[in-house]
């Protein structure tokens, strides 16, 4: 019986992960954990924001695990600058505290998810998969802080948002946790069209991430 020859074309695709963390022990532990996950590979480890800006664009990872408290350049600033260089890279904030004064700026900078470092390995892997599939993983504590942050914003900003029927439909699906592909399948449009609608939604809501869009929509509903 003939066997399919092994080539780079049929080689299983690994999700490439970069780590930005100044604590060497934590950094190495995260790298070891990522490498232990089936389908994931840690391709680079960065000790600072400056190191990340030099190294990550060269390696072009799928996901970046970003600490907030870095020397000199913060993880929030690093996130914003990485998003300018690599707009499609997914950045997951991992931090030890859930201070809303840090959460909101991180999301505004373009972070795609925000988790506490005490998350279990199983939940971290689940979050990475969710992120790769178009989700916006956040722990319940973080999600609560995000909503609280938006409640401090002026309600008039929410009243003046006008979405098309299709944009509203997509945002409802987004709020219910559907990834881009699932949204495309449910309403019979292409993934590229979903991405285009999401871009317009972000512009209208004045947000830069799925997590922000979901939180703002949740708060917008009572004013409709």
Buried (B, 14 or more C-beta within 10 A) or exposed (E): EEEEEEEEEEEEEBBBBBBBBBEEEBBBEBBEBBEEBEEBBBBBBBBBBBBBBEBBEEEEBBBBBBBBBBEEBBBBBBBBBBBEEBEEBBBBBBBEEBEBEBBBBBBBBBBBBBBBBEBEEEEBBBBBBBBBEBBBBBBEBBBEBBBEBBEEEEEEBBEEBEBEEBBBBBBEBBBEEBBBEBBBEEBEBEBEBBBEBBEBBBEBBEBBBBBBBBBBBBBBEEEE
